[in-house]
Amino acid sequence: MPNIPSEEEVKEKGGILLNEAVEQNLEKIEELYLHIYELHHKKDSLKAVL
């Protein structure tokens, strides 16, 4: 995943910083929410066409 460190990177750093992990997770949650929102509107548009 973009912006998420790989297992190797985490091992090299000796672990992860909790605040960075939380920030990355929130970013991914926001991306998923926006994607679902967009799909919902596309579904409504297609439904209106039918």
Contacts in CASP RR format, 6 or more apart in sequence:
PFRMAT RR
TARGET T0000
AUTHOR 0000-0000-0000
METHOD contacts of the structure
MODEL  1
MPNIPSEEEVKEKGGILLNEAVEQNLEKIEELYLHIYELHHKKDSLKAVL
1 28 0 8 1.000
3 24 0 8 1.000
3 27 0 8 1.000
4 24 0 8 1.000
4 28 0 8 1.000
5 13 0 8 1.000
5 16 0 8 1.000
10 16 0 8 1.000
END
